[in-house]
């Protein structure tokens, strides 16, 4: 939420405005409070648009449509003013995640929860249709899960059932994958259109996957009109209830009352909203919503609570969903100031609780582990939301629960170099021994797509467009998420199965650090080499990337502009016996080790913030930053190896954990969700941070 600014009203009707919850092309959504202290989400049409008749009419239509529906399953309209220079609609303030957020965060709904949601939505559609309306935009982001059940929001393109087909010029006619064939084709739509959308919604809720998929909007719409829905994963007892909703002919779809009766959940299903992670999420958002409503409104003088000046704001998952036809989620952070209180943004449910402090030189106990049987010779740790994808000693890939370390799944047939790379926060890419590339869902390894002809040998990196692999023919290949080859070029650096290159994608560029010590930057669109460097080390070293720059260790600690010409922006020569380690970047601070000294350096100014003794760092792998701690694995011949943890705020060692004496670099680390994962000699632990 943002404070009110110049031009924002202080009051609309009976509502004192507190702040701005969101803004779009048509207007703004404010948080308001009536005289009794009840919060409301108030949507306001921009003054400069009020004279445009089509937009003003749509706004009026939205208000009238929302007011016409009398149902506990929709957000109640508390008031509206559609005349004058500032038309507004005040809606009930709903606290809870959208169905889309809930499935993304907690996974598909089980049978009882799915029945409860489906039956409630079907009953709400019955009420909407009884009011003579067709919602026309039923989709997971427009369904809010509250303590009393699901609520449908956003009547922005709702229409009376009779006579209306396409939307006005410039309005999206249908959400891809949720609007029925008749709506895609611009034909007249009636209540069966909402039934089709409900079937698509329940498919996502049950499987975590959309019923209709494609690489772009037109492909999805084509599947809706001509293809068949993907219903794999639907519970057998619910398949015959959900599949008919997606019939192409509206006449063959069931009615909402029939759906509500068929999906009627067993007694006690209301517990879905009262226990478990979802219930905790809803309760947390309700509490945050209450704190939001208690904020002082502009002009208030003696309202207790946090200082407005300390209101730090943002938009994103984790806060209260505002049912004002905006579909917006808001979170906020109230910092301590002038007697204010603190309410941190809600963490992901799989995140660990950070340590409140630490005892100097006293390593805290691991959160879990050790888990044995991992591959230390060719290590790979990939945190992916609630799953840690890891390479195992037997050549397979496993998915471990980051909260417990327990194995959730195993991909037995992995490529010779068992590597994986994240496509996004939910999915990753891996290859099998035959060279087939797979896009897999992290939480259960469910296949999203495959490329049987990729001939992949090592998976290097991935992004939203697909995977980048080395092939059995010694080439660099890009494979799209649809499974088709995008381009193939010669390898710009050396990479083998036993000594694979390190790679990452940033700003449309693929950075590859080869086992020959060279770095090459490749355009992800066509594989064209943009620039490269001479040999910097004797092996592949990870680089740090951020702010449009690439930072590399080796013969120097060097900064390159990603979209430059390959000439160093700056370089710091090594001073000791050893080269610079692979660096880590946290914000504007760069961390790297030269000889036995760890240096924290401002990446922009090159000013040294602090240095500290580090022993001999494991050069091949960068330090890891998580929370206020930095983790380095060190190795000294003849002495025990040590894991050193630094307090980056104080620039000193927080604690040290000595391990078995070895004569090789054998540390691999990764961090996510307030955990640092340490792989050492085939054994994995998850460690707390502060």
C-alpha positions as CSV (number, residue, x, y, z in Angstrom):
1,X,0.0,0.0,0.0
2,X,1.2,3.5,-0.8
3,X,0.3,6.7,1.1
4,X,-2.1,9.1,-0.5
5,X,-0.5,11.5,-2.9
6,X,-1.2,14.8,-4.6
7,X,-4.6,14.6,-6.4
8,X,-5.9,11.7,-4.3
9,X,-9.1,12.4,-2.5
10,X,-9.3,12.4,1.3
11,X,-12.9,11.2,1.4
12,X,-15.3,9.5,-1.0
13,X,-18.9,9.3,0.3
14,X,-18.9,8.0,3.9
15,X,-15.3,6.7,3.5
16,X,-12.1,8.3,4.8
17,X,-9.3,7.1,2.7
18,X,-6.1,5.7,4.2
19,X,-3.9,4.7,1.3
20,X,-3.6,3.5,-2.3
21,X,-3.9,-0.3,-2.6
22,X,-3.4,-0.5,-6.4
23,X,-3.7,1.3,-9.7
24,X,-4.5,0.3,-13.2
25,X,-5.3,1.8,-16.6
26,X,-8.9,2.7,-15.6
27,X,-8.5,3.8,-12.0
28,X,-7.2,3.3,-8.5
29,X,-8.2,1.2,-5.6
30,X,-8.0,2.8,-2.2
31,X,-8.3,1.4,1.4
32,X,-11.1,3.3,3.1
33,X,-12.8,3.2,6.5
34,X,-16.3,4.2,7.3
35,X,-17.4,6.0,10.5
36,X,-17.7,2.7,12.4
37,X,-14.1,1.7,11.5
38,X,-15.2,-0.9,8.9
39,X,-12.6,-1.2,6.1
40,X,-13.6,-1.2,2.4
41,X,-11.8,-1.4,-0.9
42,X,-12.9,1.5,-3.0
43,X,-12.4,1.5,-6.8
44,X,-12.3,4.9,-8.4
45,X,-12.5,5.8,-12.1
46,X,-9.7,8.2,-13.1
47,X,-11.1,11.7,-13.5
48,X,-9.6,12.1,-17.0
49,X,-11.5,9.0,-18.1
50,X,-14.9,9.9,-16.7
51,X,-15.8,11.9,-19.8
52,X,-15.2,8.8,-22.1
53,X,-18.7,7.4,-22.4
54,X,-17.6,3.8,-23.0
55,X,-15.4,3.6,-19.9
56,X,-17.9,5.4,-17.7
57,X,-20.7,3.1,-19.0
58,X,-18.5,0.1,-18.2
59,X,-17.9,1.4,-14.7
60,X,-21.6,1.9,-14.1
61,X,-22.4,-1.5,-15.6
62,X,-19.8,-3.1,-13.2
63,X,-21.3,-1.4,-10.2
64,X,-24.9,-2.4,-11.2
65,X,-23.9,-6.0,-12.0
66,X,-22.1,-6.4,-8.6
67,X,-25.0,-4.8,-6.7
68,X,-27.6,-7.0,-8.5
69,X,-26.1,-10.3,-7.1
70,X,-27.3,-11.2,-3.6
71,X,-25.1,-14.1,-2.7
72,X,-22.7,-14.9,0.2
73,X,-20.3,-16.2,-2.5
74,X,-19.5,-12.7,-4.0
75,X,-17.8,-9.6,-2.5
76,X,-20.6,-7.4,-1.3
77,X,-21.0,-3.9,-2.7
78,X,-21.2,-1.5,0.2
79,X,-21.9,1.6,-1.8
80,X,-21.4,3.3,-5.2
81,X,-21.5,6.7,-6.8
82,X,-21.5,6.5,-10.6
83,X,-22.2,10.2,-11.3
84,X,-19.9,13.2,-11.2
85,X,-16.2,13.5,-11.8
86,X,-15.1,10.7,-9.6
87,X,-17.3,7.6,-9.9
88,X,-16.5,5.0,-7.3
89,X,-17.5,1.6,-6.0
90,X,-17.0,0.5,-2.4
91,X,-16.7,-3.3,-1.9
92,X,-16.2,-5.6,1.0
93,X,-12.5,-5.9,1.9
94,X,-11.7,-9.7,1.6
95,X,-8.7,-11.2,3.3
96,X,-7.3,-14.4,1.9
97,X,-5.3,-15.8,-1.0
98,X,-6.7,-16.2,-4.4
99,X,-7.3,-19.8,-5.6
100,X,-4.4,-19.3,-8.0
101,X,-2.1,-18.3,-5.1
102,X,-3.3,-21.2,-2.9
103,X,-2.6,-23.8,-5.6
104,X,0.8,-22.2,-6.3
105,X,1.7,-22.1,-2.7
106,X,0.2,-25.2,-1.2
107,X,-0.3,-27.5,-4.2
108,X,-3.5,-29.0,-5.6
109,X,-6.5,-29.4,-3.4
110,X,-7.4,-32.8,-2.1
111,X,-10.7,-34.5,-2.7
112,X,-12.7,-33.0,0.2
113,X,-11.3,-29.5,-0.3
114,X,-11.9,-29.7,-4.0
115,X,-15.5,-30.7,-3.5
116,X,-16.0,-28.0,-1.0
117,X,-14.6,-25.3,-3.3
118,X,-16.5,-26.7,-6.4
119,X,-19.8,-26.9,-4.6
120,X,-19.5,-23.4,-3.2
121,X,-18.6,-21.9,-6.6
122,X,-21.4,-23.7,-8.3
123,X,-23.8,-22.3,-5.8
124,X,-22.5,-18.8,-6.3
125,X,-22.8,-19.1,-10.1
126,X,-26.4,-20.2,-9.5
127,X,-27.0,-16.9,-7.6
128,X,-25.2,-14.9,-10.3
129,X,-27.3,-16.4,-13.1
130,X,-30.5,-16.0,-11.0
131,X,-29.7,-12.2,-11.1
132,X,-29.8,-12.4,-14.9
133,X,-26.1,-12.1,-15.3
134,X,-23.2,-14.1,-16.8
135,X,-19.9,-13.4,-15.0
136,X,-17.8,-14.2,-18.1
137,X,-14.4,-14.1,-16.3
138,X,-14.4,-16.9,-13.8
139,X,-10.8,-17.8,-13.2
140,X,-8.5,-18.7,-10.3
141,X,-7.2,-15.1,-9.7
142,X,-10.9,-14.0,-9.4
143,X,-11.7,-16.4,-6.6
144,X,-10.6,-15.5,-3.1
145,X,-10.4,-18.1,-0.4
146,X,-11.7,-16.6,2.9
147,X,-12.4,-18.0,6.3
148,X,-16.1,-18.5,5.2
149,X,-15.3,-20.1,1.9
150,X,-14.5,-19.1,-1.7
151,X,-15.8,-15.7,-3.0
152,X,-16.0,-14.7,-6.6
153,X,-14.8,-11.1,-7.4
154,X,-14.5,-8.8,-10.5
155,X,-17.7,-8.2,-12.4
156,X,-15.8,-5.9,-14.8
157,X,-17.0,-7.7,-17.9
158,X,-20.1,-9.3,-16.5
159,X,-23.2,-8.9,-18.8
160,X,-26.9,-9.6,-18.8
161,X,-27.6,-13.0,-20.3
162,X,-29.5,-11.7,-23.3
163,X,-28.2,-10.2,-26.5
164,X,-24.6,-9.3,-25.7
165,X,-21.6,-11.1,-27.2
166,X,-18.2,-9.4,-27.7
167,X,-16.8,-6.8,-25.4
168,X,-16.2,-3.3,-26.4
169,X,-13.1,-2.3,-28.4
170,X,-9.9,-2.6,-26.4
171,X,-11.4,-5.0,-23.8
172,X,-10.1,-8.5,-23.5
173,X,-12.9,-10.8,-24.7
174,X,-11.9,-13.9,-22.7
175,X,-9.1,-15.1,-20.4
176,X,-7.2,-17.7,-22.4
177,X,-8.0,-21.3,-21.2
178,X,-11.0,-20.3,-19.1
179,X,-13.4,-18.8,-21.6
180,X,-15.5,-21.3,-23.6
181,X,-15.3,-21.9,-27.4
182,X,-18.4,-19.7,-28.0
183,X,-16.8,-16.8,-26.2
184,X,-13.5,-17.2,-28.0
185,X,-15.4,-17.1,-31.3
186,X,-17.3,-14.0,-30.4
187,X,-20.7,-15.8,-30.3
188,X,-23.5,-15.2,-27.8
189,X,-22.7,-16.5,-24.3
190,X,-25.0,-17.6,-21.6
191,X,-24.7,-19.3,-18.2
192,X,-23.0,-22.3,-19.7
193,X,-20.0,-20.1,-20.4
194,X,-19.4,-19.8,-16.6
195,X,-19.8,-23.5,-16.3
196,X,-17.0,-24.1,-18.8
197,X,-14.9,-21.7,-16.8
198,X,-15.7,-23.5,-13.6
199,X,-14.6,-26.8,-15.1
200,X,-11.2,-25.2,-16.1
201,X,-10.9,-23.7,-12.6
202,X,-11.5,-27.1,-10.9
203,X,-9.0,-28.8,-13.2
204,X,-6.3,-26.4,-12.1
205,X,-7.4,-26.7,-8.5
206,X,-7.3,-30.5,-8.7
207,X,-4.1,-31.1,-10.7
208,X,-2.1,-27.8,-10.5
209,X,-2.1,-27.7,-14.3
210,X,-4.4,-25.7,-16.7
211,X,-6.8,-27.7,-18.8
212,X,-5.7,-26.0,-22.0
213,X,-2.0,-25.2,-22.7
214,X,0.0,-23.7,-25.4
215,X,3.2,-21.6,-26.0
216,X,1.2,-18.4,-26.7
217,X,-2.3,-17.1,-26.3
218,X,-3.5,-18.0,-29.9
219,X,-2.3,-21.6,-29.3
220,X,-4.3,-21.9,-26.1
221,X,-7.4,-20.4,-27.7
222,X,-7.0,-22.9,-30.6
223,X,-6.9,-25.8,-28.1
224,X,-10.1,-24.5,-26.4
225,X,-12.0,-24.4,-29.8
226,X,-10.4,-27.5,-31.5
227,X,-8.5,-29.5,-29.0
228,X,-9.2,-31.6,-26.0
229,X,-8.6,-30.6,-22.3
230,X,-5.8,-32.2,-20.4
231,X,-7.5,-33.9,-17.5
232,X,-4.7,-36.3,-16.5
233,X,-4.5,-36.2,-12.7
234,X,-8.1,-35.6,-12.0
235,X,-9.4,-37.9,-9.1
236,X,-11.3,-40.8,-10.7
237,X,-14.4,-40.0,-8.7
238,X,-14.4,-36.4,-9.9
239,X,-13.5,-36.9,-13.5
240,X,-17.1,-37.6,-14.6
241,X,-18.3,-34.5,-12.7
242,X,-15.7,-32.0,-14.1
243,X,-15.1,-33.3,-17.6
244,X,-18.7,-32.5,-18.8
245,X,-18.2,-28.9,-17.8
246,X,-15.7,-28.6,-20.6
247,X,-18.0,-29.8,-23.4
248,X,-17.6,-27.7,-26.5
249,X,-21.3,-27.6,-27.0
250,X,-22.9,-25.5,-24.3
251,X,-26.0,-27.7,-24.4
252,X,-24.0,-30.6,-23.1
253,X,-22.7,-28.9,-20.0
254,X,-24.4,-29.4,-16.6
255,X,-26.1,-26.6,-14.8
256,X,-24.6,-25.0,-11.7
257,X,-27.3,-26.5,-9.4
258,X,-26.5,-30.0,-10.8
259,X,-22.8,-29.4,-10.2
260,X,-23.4,-28.2,-6.6
261,X,-25.4,-31.3,-5.8
262,X,-22.9,-33.7,-7.4
263,X,-20.0,-32.1,-5.7
264,X,-21.6,-31.9,-2.3
265,X,-18.8,-32.5,0.2
266,X,-19.1,-34.8,3.2
267,X,-20.0,-33.4,6.6
268,X,-17.1,-31.5,8.3
269,X,-15.7,-30.2,5.1
270,X,-15.8,-26.7,6.5
271,X,-12.6,-27.7,8.3
272,X,-10.8,-26.8,5.1
273,X,-11.1,-23.2,6.1
274,X,-10.3,-23.8,9.8
275,X,-7.1,-25.9,10.0
276,X,-3.9,-26.5,8.1
277,X,-1.6,-24.2,6.2
278,X,-4.4,-22.6,4.2
279,X,-6.3,-21.7,7.3
280,X,-3.2,-20.2,8.9
281,X,-2.6,-18.2,5.7
282,X,-6.1,-16.8,5.8
283,X,-5.9,-16.0,9.5
284,X,-2.6,-14.2,9.0
285,X,-4.1,-12.1,6.3
286,X,-7.1,-11.2,8.3
287,X,-4.9,-10.0,11.1
288,X,-2.9,-7.9,8.6
289,X,-6.0,-6.5,7.1
290,X,-7.1,-5.4,10.6
291,X,-3.8,-3.6,11.1
292,X,-4.2,-2.0,7.8
293,X,-7.6,-0.7,8.6
294,X,-6.3,0.8,11.9
295,X,-3.8,3.0,10.1
296,X,-4.4,6.7,10.5
297,X,-6.3,8.3,7.6
298,X,-5.1,11.5,6.1
299,X,-6.1,14.3,8.5
300,X,-6.6,12.0,11.5
301,X,-4.8,13.4,14.6
302,X,-5.2,10.9,17.5
303,X,-5.5,7.5,16.1
304,X,-3.1,5.0,17.8
305,X,-0.9,2.8,15.8
306,X,2.2,3.0,13.6
307,X,3.6,6.1,12.1
308,X,2.4,6.8,8.5
309,X,5.9,8.0,7.7
310,X,7.2,4.4,8.3
311,X,4.7,2.8,6.0
312,X,6.8,0.7,3.6
313,X,4.7,-0.5,0.8
314,X,4.6,-3.0,-2.1
315,X,2.3,-5.1,-4.1
316,X,2.6,-8.9,-4.3
317,X,1.5,-12.2,-2.7
318,X,1.1,-12.5,1.0
319,X,-1.4,-9.8,2.0
320,X,-5.1,-9.1,1.8
321,X,-6.9,-9.6,-1.5
322,X,-9.1,-6.7,-2.3
323,X,-12.4,-7.6,-3.9
324,X,-12.9,-4.4,-5.8
325,X,-12.8,-5.8,-9.3
326,X,-9.0,-5.3,-9.2
327,X,-7.9,-8.8,-8.3
328,X,-5.0,-7.2,-6.4
329,X,-3.0,-8.7,-3.6
330,X,-1.2,-6.2,-1.3
331,X,1.3,-6.7,1.5
332,X,2.9,-4.2,3.8
333,X,5.6,-3.8,6.4
334,X,5.1,-1.5,9.4
335,X,8.5,-0.6,10.8
336,X,9.2,0.4,14.3
337,X,9.1,4.2,14.7
338,X,7.5,6.6,17.1
339,X,6.0,3.7,19.2
340,X,4.8,1.8,16.1
341,X,4.5,-1.9,15.9
342,X,6.2,-4.3,13.6
343,X,4.4,-6.7,11.2
344,X,6.7,-8.4,8.8
345,X,5.5,-9.7,5.4
346,X,4.2,-13.3,5.7
347,X,6.9,-15.8,4.8
348,X,6.4,-18.7,2.5
349,X,5.0,-21.6,4.5
350,X,8.1,-23.7,3.8
351,X,10.5,-21.0,5.0
352,X,12.5,-21.6,8.1
353,X,12.4,-19.3,11.1
354,X,15.7,-17.3,11.2
355,X,17.8,-17.4,14.4
356,X,17.2,-14.4,16.7
357,X,20.9,-14.4,17.5
358,X,23.9,-16.6,17.8
359,X,26.6,-17.5,20.2
360,X,30.0,-16.5,18.9
361,X,32.2,-19.4,17.9
362,X,29.4,-21.8,18.7
363,X,27.8,-23.4,15.6
364,X,24.1,-24.0,16.0
365,X,22.6,-27.5,15.3
366,X,21.5,-28.3,11.8
367,X,17.9,-28.0,11.0
368,X,18.0,-31.5,9.5
369,X,20.5,-34.0,8.3
370,X,23.0,-35.4,7.6
371,X,21.4,-37.0,4.5
372,X,23.9,-39.4,2.8
373,X,24.2,-40.7,-0.7
374,X,24.6,-37.5,-2.6
375,X,27.1,-36.9,-5.4
376,X,30.1,-34.8,-4.3
377,X,32.2,-35.4,-7.3
378,X,29.7,-33.8,-9.7
379,X,27.4,-32.0,-7.1
380,X,24.2,-30.2,-7.9
381,X,21.8,-28.5,-5.4
382,X,18.8,-26.7,-6.8
383,X,16.3,-25.1,-4.3
384,X,12.9,-25.0,-6.0
385,X,10.3,-23.6,-3.6
386,X,9.5,-26.4,-1.1
387,X,11.8,-28.9,-2.9
388,X,15.6,-29.2,-3.1
389,X,16.6,-31.0,-6.3
390,X,19.9,-32.8,-5.8
391,X,22.3,-35.1,-7.7
392,X,22.7,-38.5,-6.0
393,X,25.8,-40.7,-5.9
394,X,24.0,-43.4,-8.0
395,X,23.6,-41.0,-10.9
396,X,19.9,-40.3,-10.2
397,X,18.2,-37.0,-9.3
398,X,16.1,-36.7,-6.2
399,X,13.6,-34.2,-4.8
400,X,14.1,-33.6,-1.1
401,X,11.6,-31.8,1.1
402,X,13.5,-28.7,2.2
403,X,11.7,-28.7,5.6
404,X,12.7,-32.2,6.6
405,X,15.3,-33.6,4.1
406,X,13.0,-36.5,3.3
407,X,13.0,-37.8,-0.2
408,X,9.8,-36.9,-2.1
409,X,10.7,-38.4,-5.5
410,X,13.5,-39.9,-7.5
411,X,14.3,-39.5,-11.2
412,X,16.2,-42.8,-11.8
413,X,17.3,-42.3,-15.4
414,X,19.3,-39.2,-15.4
415,X,22.0,-38.1,-17.8
416,X,25.6,-39.0,-17.2
417,X,26.1,-35.6,-15.6
418,X,23.1,-35.5,-13.4
419,X,22.3,-31.8,-13.7
420,X,19.1,-29.8,-13.4
421,X,18.3,-26.1,-14.0
422,X,15.2,-24.0,-13.0
423,X,12.8,-22.9,-15.7
424,X,10.9,-20.9,-13.1
425,X,10.2,-21.2,-9.4
426,X,7.9,-24.2,-10.0
427,X,9.5,-26.3,-12.7
428,X,13.0,-27.5,-13.7
429,X,14.6,-29.2,-16.6
430,X,16.7,-32.4,-16.6
431,X,17.9,-34.9,-19.2
432,X,18.0,-38.7,-19.3
433,X,20.8,-41.1,-20.5
434,X,19.2,-41.1,-24.0
435,X,19.5,-37.4,-24.3
436,X,15.8,-36.6,-23.9
437,X,15.2,-33.2,-22.2
438,X,12.3,-33.0,-19.8
439,X,10.5,-30.1,-18.2
440,X,9.4,-31.4,-14.8
441,X,7.3,-29.9,-11.9
442,X,9.4,-29.6,-8.8
443,X,7.0,-30.8,-6.1
444,X,6.2,-34.1,-7.8
445,X,8.4,-34.5,-10.9
446,X,5.3,-34.4,-13.1
447,X,6.3,-34.1,-16.8
448,X,5.3,-30.8,-18.4
449,X,7.0,-31.3,-21.7
450,X,9.8,-33.3,-23.3
451,X,12.3,-33.1,-26.2
452,X,13.2,-36.6,-27.3
453,X,15.5,-35.5,-30.1
454,X,17.6,-33.1,-28.1
455,X,20.5,-35.5,-27.7
456,X,21.4,-33.7,-24.5
457,X,24.5,-34.6,-22.5
458,X,24.7,-31.9,-19.8
459,X,22.0,-29.5,-18.8
460,X,23.7,-26.1,-18.4
461,X,21.0,-23.6,-17.6
462,X,17.3,-22.7,-18.3
463,X,14.9,-19.8,-18.4
464,X,11.3,-19.2,-19.2
465,X,11.9,-20.0,-22.9
466,X,13.5,-23.4,-22.3
467,X,16.8,-25.2,-21.7
468,X,20.4,-24.8,-22.8
469,X,22.3,-28.0,-23.0
470,X,25.5,-29.5,-24.4
471,X,24.9,-32.3,-26.8
472,X,26.4,-35.7,-27.4
473,X,27.9,-34.2,-30.6
474,X,29.8,-31.5,-28.6
475,X,27.5,-28.6,-29.5
476,X,25.5,-26.0,-27.5
477,X,21.8,-26.4,-28.1
478,X,18.7,-24.4,-27.0
479,X,15.5,-26.4,-26.5
480,X,12.1,-24.6,-26.2
481,X,9.5,-25.4,-23.6
482,X,7.4,-27.0,-26.4
483,X,10.1,-29.6,-26.9
484,X,11.4,-28.2,-30.2
485,X,15.0,-27.2,-30.9
486,X,15.4,-23.4,-31.1
487,X,19.1,-23.3,-32.3
488,X,22.3,-25.2,-32.2
489,X,25.9,-23.7,-32.3
490,X,29.4,-24.9,-31.6
491,X,30.4,-24.8,-28.0
492,X,32.2,-21.5,-27.3
493,X,34.1,-22.9,-24.3
494,X,35.2,-26.3,-23.3
495,X,32.7,-28.6,-21.5
496,X,32.7,-32.3,-21.0
497,X,30.6,-34.8,-19.0
498,X,33.3,-35.2,-16.3
499,X,34.1,-31.5,-16.3
500,X,31.0,-29.6,-17.3
501,X,30.8,-25.8,-17.8
502,X,28.9,-23.6,-15.4
503,X,26.2,-21.4,-16.9
504,X,23.5,-18.9,-16.1
505,X,20.9,-16.8,-18.0
506,X,20.5,-13.0,-17.4
507,X,19.1,-10.2,-19.5
508,X,18.6,-12.4,-22.6
509,X,22.1,-13.6,-22.5
510,X,23.6,-17.1,-21.6
511,X,26.8,-16.9,-19.6
512,X,29.0,-20.0,-19.9
513,X,32.2,-20.5,-17.9
514,X,34.1,-23.4,-19.4
515,X,36.5,-26.0,-17.9
516,X,39.2,-24.3,-20.0
517,X,38.9,-21.3,-17.8
518,X,37.3,-19.1,-20.4
519,X,34.0,-17.2,-20.3
520,X,31.6,-16.7,-23.2
521,X,28.4,-14.7,-23.4
522,X,25.8,-16.0,-25.9
523,X,22.6,-14.4,-27.2
524,X,19.7,-16.6,-26.1
525,X,17.7,-15.8,-29.2
526,X,20.0,-17.3,-31.8
527,X,23.1,-18.6,-30.1
528,X,25.3,-15.9,-31.5
529,X,28.4,-15.3,-29.4
530,X,28.4,-11.7,-28.1
531,X,31.8,-11.7,-26.4
532,X,34.2,-13.9,-24.6
533,X,37.3,-13.7,-22.4
534,X,40.8,-15.2,-22.5
535,X,41.6,-18.0,-20.0
536,X,41.1,-16.8,-16.4
537,X,41.6,-20.1,-14.4
538,X,42.2,-23.8,-14.8
539,X,38.6,-24.9,-14.4
540,X,35.0,-23.7,-14.7
541,X,34.3,-21.0,-12.1
542,X,30.8,-19.7,-11.3
543,X,30.3,-16.0,-11.9
544,X,28.2,-13.5,-10.0
545,X,25.6,-11.6,-12.1
546,X,23.5,-8.6,-11.2
547,X,22.7,-5.0,-12.2
548,X,23.7,-5.6,-15.8
549,X,27.2,-6.8,-14.8
550,X,29.1,-10.1,-14.6
551,X,31.7,-10.5,-11.9
552,X,34.3,-13.2,-12.4
553,X,37.1,-14.6,-10.2
554,X,40.4,-16.2,-11.3
555,X,43.5,-14.3,-12.4
556,X,41.7,-11.2,-11.2
557,X,38.4,-10.1,-9.7
558,X,36.9,-8.6,-12.8
559,X,33.7,-6.8,-13.7
560,X,32.3,-7.0,-17.2
561,X,29.2,-5.2,-18.6
562,X,26.9,-8.0,-19.7
563,X,25.8,-6.2,-22.9
564,X,29.3,-4.7,-23.5
565,X,32.1,-5.8,-25.7
566,X,34.0,-8.1,-23.3
567,X,36.4,-5.5,-22.1
568,X,36.8,-5.3,-18.3
569,X,35.0,-2.4,-16.6
570,X,37.4,-2.9,-13.8
571,X,39.8,-5.5,-12.4
572,X,41.5,-6.1,-9.1
573,X,44.7,-8.2,-9.3
574,X,45.3,-11.0,-6.8
575,X,47.8,-10.1,-4.1
576,X,48.4,-13.4,-2.5
577,X,49.6,-16.8,-3.7
578,X,46.2,-17.9,-5.0
579,X,43.8,-16.6,-7.6
580,X,40.5,-14.9,-6.6
581,X,37.7,-17.3,-5.7
582,X,34.4,-17.5,-7.5
583,X,32.5,-14.4,-6.1
584,X,29.1,-13.9,-4.6
585,X,27.0,-10.8,-5.1
586,X,24.4,-9.6,-2.5
587,X,22.8,-6.3,-3.6
588,X,25.7,-4.0,-4.3
589,X,28.3,-5.9,-2.2
590,X,30.6,-8.4,-3.8
591,X,32.3,-11.1,-1.7
592,X,35.3,-13.0,-2.8
593,X,38.5,-14.6,-1.3
594,X,42.1,-14.1,-2.4
595,X,44.6,-16.3,-0.7
596,X,43.4,-16.3,2.9
597,X,41.5,-13.1,3.0
598,X,37.7,-12.7,2.5
599,X,36.9,-9.2,1.0
600,X,33.5,-7.5,1.0
601,X,33.7,-4.9,-1.7
602,X,31.1,-2.4,-3.1
603,X,30.7,-3.6,-6.7
604,X,30.0,0.0,-8.0
605,X,32.6,2.0,-6.2
606,X,35.1,-0.8,-5.5
607,X,35.5,0.5,-2.0
608,X,36.4,-2.3,0.5
609,X,33.8,-2.5,3.2
610,X,35.6,-5.1,5.3
611,X,38.1,-7.9,5.2
612,X,38.5,-11.0,7.4
613,X,40.7,-14.0,7.6
614,X,39.2,-16.9,5.7
615,X,41.9,-19.6,5.5
616,X,42.2,-21.1,2.0
617,X,38.7,-21.0,0.4
618,X,37.3,-23.7,-1.8
619,X,37.9,-21.7,-4.9
620,X,35.6,-23.5,-7.3
621,X,32.4,-22.6,-5.5
622,X,31.4,-19.1,-4.4
623,X,30.5,-18.1,-0.9
624,X,26.8,-18.1,-0.1
625,X,24.8,-15.2,1.4
626,X,21.5,-15.8,3.2
627,X,19.9,-13.4,5.7
628,X,22.7,-11.6,7.5
629,X,25.2,-14.4,7.1
630,X,27.8,-15.4,4.6
631,X,29.1,-19.0,4.3
632,X,32.5,-20.1,3.1
633,X,33.9,-23.6,2.8
634,X,37.7,-23.6,3.4
635,X,40.3,-26.3,2.8
636,X,43.9,-26.4,4.1
637,X,46.3,-29.2,3.4
638,X,47.1,-31.1,6.6
639,X,44.5,-29.2,8.7
640,X,40.8,-30.0,9.1
641,X,38.5,-28.4,6.6
642,X,36.3,-25.7,8.0
643,X,32.9,-24.1,7.3
644,X,33.2,-20.5,8.2
645,X,30.1,-18.4,8.8
646,X,30.4,-14.6,8.8
647,X,28.2,-11.9,10.2
648,X,28.1,-9.6,7.2
649,X,26.8,-6.6,9.2
650,X,29.7,-6.7,11.6
651,X,32.4,-8.1,9.2
652,X,33.6,-10.8,11.4
653,X,33.4,-14.6,11.9
654,X,30.2,-15.7,13.7
655,X,31.2,-19.4,14.0
656,X,33.3,-22.1,12.5
657,X,32.5,-25.7,12.0
658,X,35.6,-28.0,11.4
659,X,35.2,-31.2,9.4
660,X,37.4,-34.2,8.4
661,X,40.8,-33.4,7.0
662,X,40.9,-33.6,3.2
663,X,43.2,-32.4,0.5
664,X,40.6,-31.3,-2.0
665,X,37.9,-28.7,-2.4
666,X,34.7,-30.6,-1.5
667,X,32.2,-28.0,-0.4
668,X,29.0,-27.3,-2.3
669,X,26.4,-24.9,-0.9
670,X,23.1,-23.4,-1.9
671,X,20.6,-21.2,0.0
672,X,16.9,-20.5,0.0
673,X,14.1,-19.8,2.5
674,X,16.3,-19.0,5.5
675,X,18.3,-22.3,5.1
676,X,21.8,-22.9,3.8
677,X,22.3,-26.4,2.3
678,X,25.8,-27.8,2.9
679,X,27.0,-30.8,0.8
680,X,30.4,-32.2,2.1
681,X,31.8,-35.6,1.1
682,X,28.4,-36.9,0.0
683,X,26.5,-35.8,3.1
684,X,23.9,-33.0,3.1
685,X,22.7,-30.8,6.0
686,X,20.3,-27.9,6.1
687,X,21.5,-25.1,8.4
688,X,19.8,-22.1,10.1
689,X,20.7,-18.5,9.4
690,X,20.4,-15.3,11.3
